[in-house]
Amino acid sequence: MPKDRSNTADSKQNRAAGPLFDKTLGQHILKNPLVVKSIVEKAALKSTDTVLEIGPGTGNVTMKILEEAKMTYVVEMDPRMAAELSKRVQGTQYQKKLNIVVGDFLKVDLPYFDVCISNTPYQISSALVFKLLRHRPLWRCSILMFQREFALRLVAKPGDALYCRLSANVQLLAKVDHIMKVGKNNFRPPPQVESSVVRMEPRYPPPPVDFDEWDGLLRILFVRKNKTVSASFKTASVLEMLEHNYKTVCSLNGQVDQI
């Protein structure tokens, strides 16, 4: 029986490419060395820095970070990728500078770090941003790769078509700049969407705002962008919620409900 040559070719290509990629984890390895170099340069690393990298994959960006920083922590969800990275530094001068954490970034406890660099699955983009912004002590900057549209929402200004609750929330807590576009062909395997890199610097000191209350207000304001503000506050569900919150505050502070 003749062999399926196409399957044989695919098998050889996969072996040459290294570990098989898990599509459910959204794995796309950044392969262009010029883009890797540019991302690390944008971080302006110091020799005294501790760096957190999220989603290192096989370590193309990690190796450049190790050349510049004092210590690097990487969080990788796929044990196979973590093993590949461990092999890559084994027996080198960088082995003692690298700490690999195998696990879900959204669930692990983060170490102290000065700078964060990330090329992570785009499905956790929003959760990743807010976990970083709530981390204490505050870090100096983050260089983050996102799907192009998500990145543009992060930097959108009031009046822009893409300005949304995400834009307002993130810009309350940080300064965000779009620093470069990254095309599909710079990844292996190529993703379905274009990508962008942003630089994020937390505002210091943080604004004296209860973030949960602020976000609750924005949920009301952005639920229907074409509504006026007054109309948003007249819906039955919003009025019911405001009344409930008011009564709760009165009760907690020993005040008489005036409604």
N, C-alpha and C positions, 0 to 999 in steps of 0.2 A: 504493500500500500504506500503510495507516494506521500512524502512529508508535506505539510502545509508550510511553504516557504515564508509566507507573510508572518505567521505565528513565530517561526524560528527567528526572523529578523527582529520582531518586536521583543522577543526574549533576550536576544543579544544586546539590543539597545537599552533595555531596562537594566541588565547586569552592568553595562558600561556606565550607566548613569548613577550607579550606587544604589542605596536603599530604595525600595519601592515607595512611592508617595501615597499617602492615605488621603483620598479625596474628601473624606468626611471631616478631616481636620483642616482642610483648606490650605494644604502645603504647596507653596510655590517658592523655590529657592532662588534668591537673587544671584545671578551668575556673572553679570557684567562687572569686571574688576574696577572699571572707571567709576561706575555708579556707587559701588561699595566704598571706594576711596573718598568720593565726594560726600557721602553720608557721614562718614566718620570725621571728616574735616569740618563739616558743619557743626559738629558737636563741640569743637574747640576744646578737646580733652587736655587735661593737665596731668603731669606725671604723678600727682598725688591723688588723683580721682579714683573713686570706686564707681564702677559702671554696672547698671542693671540692663541686661539685654533680654528681651522677650521674644521667644520663637527663634532661636539661633539656627535651627535646621542643622546642616552639616558644618556650619561654622565659618562661612566665607567672610561675614562681617565680624564675627568674633575674633578671628585671627588679627584683623587690623586694629581692633580695640585693644587686644592684648599687647600690641606693640607700643601703645601710647599710655595706657592707664596703669595704675598701681595694682588694682584688684578688679576682677570681673565676676559678677554673678549672672548666670543665665538660667532662665526658666523655660523648660522644654517639656511639652506634654507627651511626646512620642518617645518611648524608651529606646527605640532603634536609632533615632536621630541623636539622642543623648550619647548613645554608645559610639556612634560614628565620630562625634565631636571629641569624646574622651580619648579615642584612639589617635585622633589627629594631633593632640597635644602631648600624648604620652612620651616621656623621655626627652621632652624639649624644655627650653628655659621658661616656657609659659605654663607648664603644668601646675606649678604652685600658685600661679596667679588666677587660676580659674576654678570657680565653684559651680557645679552643675546641680540644679534643683529640678527633679523630674516630677511634674505635676501640672495641674490646671492653674494658670496664672490667676484666675479669678478667685481661687480657693486657697492658695498658699499665702503664708505670711511673708511679707517682703522685708528684706534686710535694709539697712541704711545704704543710701546711694546718693551720689552727686549728680549723675547724668543717667538718663534712660535712653536706650536706642531700641527700636522695635520694628520688626517686619512680621506682623501677626495675622492670623486668620481674620478676614474682614468682618465676619459675623459677630465678633466680640468687640468691635471698635468702640462703641459708645461706653460699654461697661469698663473697658480698659482705660479710657480717658478719665472717667470719674474715680476709678480706683486710684489712679496715679495722683489726681488732684486732691484727694482726701488723705493721701499718705502723709504721715508726719514722722520725722521732721521734713520740712519742705526741701526739695531738690533744686538744683540750679537750672537745668533745662532738659527737655526731652526732644529727641528727633524721632518722629513717628511716621511710618508708612501706612497709608490708607487708600481705600478706593477713591478715585478722583472726586466723585460727587460728594462723598462724606467729607473729604478734606476741604472742598470749597464751601461746604456748609459751616465748617468750623471757623473759617475766616470771613464769612459773609457779613456785611454791615447792614444796619437798618435801611430799608428801602430796596435792598437787593432781592431778586426773585428767590434766592436760596436761603435768605435770612429766616431763621426758625427758632424754636425753643432751645434746640441744641446750641445754636450760635450764641444766644443770649446767656445761657447757663455757663458755657465754657469761658466766654469772654468776661464774665463777672469774676472768674477765679484766675484767669491767666491771659497773657498776651500770646496770640497765635499768629504765625506768619507762614505763608506758603513759600517753600524754598526751591522745590524742583518737581518737574513731571517725570514719571518713569513709565516708559512704554511696555507693552506686554512682552515683547521679545527679549527683555532683560531678565526674564524669569524662566525657570525650568521646573515643571512644564508651564507654558504661558497661561496666565489666568484669562478669564472671559472679559475682564474690565481693565481700563487704564488705571494707573496708580499715581499718587502724589505723595510728597514728603512734606511734613510741616514741622516747624520748630515751635515748641511751647515753653513759655517761661511763667511759672506761677507768680501771682501778684503777692508782694511782700510789703507790709503785713497783709494777711488775708482780709478781705472786706468784712466788717462787723455785721454780718447778715446771717440769719438762720436760713441755711440753704434749703431745708425741706419746705419752709414757708414760702421762700422765694420761688421754688420750683412749682409749688402748688398754685401760686399766682399765675405763673407762666402757662401752666396747663390750661387755665381758664382763658387766658388772653389768646393763646395760639390754637385753641381747639377748632375755631373757624376763622381763618385769617381775614375773610372779607366782612366780618361783623364789626360793628363799632364796639368800643370797650363797654359802654353802658349796656348794650344789648347782651353782651356776654354775661354780665352780672345780673341779668333779669330772668335767666332761665330757671325753671323750677328746681333742677338738680343742684345748681350752684347756690341758689338761695337757701335750700335745705341744708347743704353742707356748711354754709357760712353761719347759719343759725345754730347748728350743732356745735361748731367750733367755738362760737361765742359763749354758749352756755357752759361748755367745758372749761373755758378760761375763767369765767365767772366763778364756777364751782371750785376750781383749784386755788383761786386767789381770795376766796371767802367774800365775794362781791354778790350783791343782789342782782338777779337777772332783770333787766329793764325792758325786755321785749314783751 
